[in-house]
Amino acid sequence: MLKLSSHNDRLLYDVRADITADPQTIFAELESLDWQYTSGFPKRAFFRPQSKDADPLPENLKFICDSIRNQQKELLTYMYENVMFAEIPWMGVSLEQLLNNTSVYCDLIRDDPGWMTGIHIDHRSAVTVGMIFFEPTDDVKKSTYFYTNESRDKEKRMSCKFGEGWYAANTHRSWHTGGNMGTDVRYSITFSSFLSLPAN
């Protein structure tokens, strides 16, 4: 489903998804969802298929999300085999431990015009994070931009064209920002491998 190509100086990968449905069909399915806005994100809406209250996903979106979830062990293994990943100070675990102690989340996202995130790294419980877009063109106003530090060094813009996106290890070198500075809605899927931590 997902094909990766890397950037040599960081744990950051271009992603291309093999989506057989045409963009118009996918867009119609996205438009049909019951999007949920929250008070903290007035211009960003979520649809979380794993939520017990969520309606069933339309056929093609379900296939995409299921395929991404089913590929997570392969993606984590691919990331783990990169020598830079093994050098992350907080890791110190075997591949088996990593695979046995991570859960996969796959959310659909609707970003209205004007949505923007500040530069950040993701929550420390996230081991890897990825994003696939459904834009008709690779629009610089709707892209994600990666940097090697909070000062925005070594900028790398990731494609947001239909079926393309990015996959990254969540490290001290994965600072990023992005949003929708365009004039219409931006749709995407985010997928993350989170550490499954025991409750206190």
C-alpha positions in Angstrom: 0.0 0.0 0.0 2.7 2.5 1.1 6.0 2.9 -0.7 8.8 4.9 1.0 11.9 6.7 -0.2 14.2 8.4 2.3 16.1 11.6 2.9 19.6 10.7 3.8 20.3 13.0 6.8 17.2 12.2 8.8 14.5 9.6 9.6 12.1 11.2 7.1 10.5 9.4 4.2 8.5 10.4 1.2 5.4 8.3 1.0 3.3 7.2 -2.0 0.1 5.3 -1.5 -1.2 2.9 -4.1 -4.9 4.1 -4.2 -6.9 2.4 -6.9 -10.1 4.5 -6.5 -10.2 7.8 -8.5 -9.8 11.1 -6.6 -13.5 12.1 -7.3 -14.7 8.9 -5.5 -12.4 9.5 -2.6 -13.5 13.1 -2.3 -17.2 12.2 -2.3 -16.6 9.7 0.5 -14.7 12.3 2.5 -17.5 14.8 2.0 -20.0 12.2 3.3 -18.3 11.8 6.7 -19.7 13.2 10.0 -16.8 15.4 10.8 -16.2 16.4 14.5 -14.8 19.7 15.4 -13.4 20.4 18.9 -13.0 23.6 20.9 -9.2 23.4 20.7 -9.1 23.1 16.9 -11.8 25.4 15.4 -10.6 24.9 11.9 -9.6 21.2 12.1 -12.1 18.4 12.2 -11.5 14.7 12.9 -13.1 11.4 11.9 -11.7 8.6 14.1 -12.6 5.2 12.7 -11.4 3.4 15.9 -13.9 5.3 18.0 -16.7 3.1 19.3 -19.3 5.8 18.3 -18.0 6.3 14.8 -20.1 5.5 11.8 -18.7 2.8 9.4 -16.2 4.2 6.9 -17.2 4.2 3.2 -15.6 1.3 1.2 -12.5 3.0 -0.3 -11.6 5.0 2.8 -12.0 1.8 4.9 -9.7 -0.1 2.6 -7.0 2.7 2.8 -7.1 2.9 6.6 -7.1 -0.9 7.0 -4.2 -1.3 4.6 -2.2 1.4 6.5 -2.9 -0.4 9.8 -1.9 -3.7 8.4 1.4 -2.3 7.1 2.5 -0.8 10.4 4.7 -3.7 11.5 6.4 -3.6 8.1 6.9 0.2 8.4 8.2 0.0 12.0 10.6 -2.7 11.0 11.8 -0.7 8.0 12.4 2.3 10.3 14.1 0.2 13.0 16.6 -1.2 10.5 17.9 2.3 9.7 21.0 2.8 11.8 20.0 6.3 12.8 16.8 5.0 14.4 18.8 2.6 16.6 20.9 5.6 17.8 17.9 7.5 19.3 18.8 7.9 23.0 15.3 7.0 24.4 14.9 3.8 22.3 17.0 1.1 23.9 14.5 -1.6 23.0 14.6 -4.6 20.6 12.4 -4.7 17.5 10.3 -7.4 19.1 9.7 -5.2 22.2 8.8 -2.3 19.9 6.3 -4.3 17.8 4.7 -5.8 20.9 4.3 -2.5 22.7 2.9 -0.1 20.1 -0.6 0.6 18.9 -1.7 2.1 15.6 -4.0 5.1 15.2 -5.4 6.2 11.8 -7.4 9.4 11.7 -9.0 11.2 8.8 -8.5 15.0 8.9 -10.4 17.9 7.4 -8.5 21.2 7.6 -10.5 24.4 6.7 -8.7 27.3 5.1 -6.7 29.2 7.7 -5.7 26.2 9.7 -2.0 26.3 10.7 0.2 24.5 13.2 3.2 26.1 14.9 6.5 24.4 14.6 6.5 21.3 16.9 7.5 17.7 17.5 4.8 15.2 18.4 3.9 13.7 21.7 6.7 11.6 23.1 4.5 8.5 23.2 4.4 8.6 19.4 7.3 6.5 17.9 6.5 7.3 14.3 4.0 9.6 12.5 2.8 9.7 8.9 0.4 11.6 6.7 -1.3 10.9 3.3 -3.0 13.7 1.4 -5.9 13.9 -1.0 -5.1 17.1 -2.8 -5.4 17.3 -6.6 -2.1 19.1 -6.9 1.1 19.5 -4.8 0.2 22.8 -3.3 2.9 24.6 -1.3 0.2 26.4 0.7 -1.0 23.0 2.0 2.3 21.2 2.6 4.1 20.0 5.7 7.6 21.4 6.2 10.2 19.5 8.2 13.3 21.0 10.0 16.2 19.5 11.9 15.6 21.8 14.9 13.2 24.4 16.3 15.3 27.2 14.6 14.0 25.8 11.2 17.3 24.6 9.8 17.4 22.3 6.8 13.9 22.9 5.6 12.3 20.1 3.6 8.9 20.5 2.0 6.8 17.3 1.7 4.4 16.6 -1.2 0.7 16.9 -0.5 -0.4 15.6 -3.9 -3.2 13.0 -4.0 -1.9 9.7 -2.5 1.4 11.3 -1.4 2.8 12.4 1.9 5.4 11.6 4.5 6.4 9.2 7.3 8.9 10.1 10.0 10.4 9.0 13.3 9.4 11.2 16.1 12.8 12.5 17.2 14.6 15.7 18.2 15.3 16.2 14.5 11.7 15.9 13.3 10.4 19.5 14.0 7.6 20.3 11.5 4.8 22.7 10.7 2.1 22.9 8.1 -1.5 23.8 7.5 -4.0 25.0 4.9 -3.3 28.5 3.6 -5.3 27.7 0.5 -8.8 28.7 -0.4 -10.5 25.3 -0.1 -10.6 22.3 2.3 -7.5 20.1 2.8 -8.2 16.4 3.4 -5.7 13.9 4.7 -5.1 10.7 6.8 -2.7 10.7 9.7 -1.3 7.5 11.0 0.9 6.9 14.1 2.5 4.2 16.1 2.1 5.0 19.8 3.7 3.3 22.7 1.2 1.2 24.6 1.9 2.3 28.2 0.3 0.6 31.2 -2.2 2.6 33.2 -1.1 3.9 36.6 
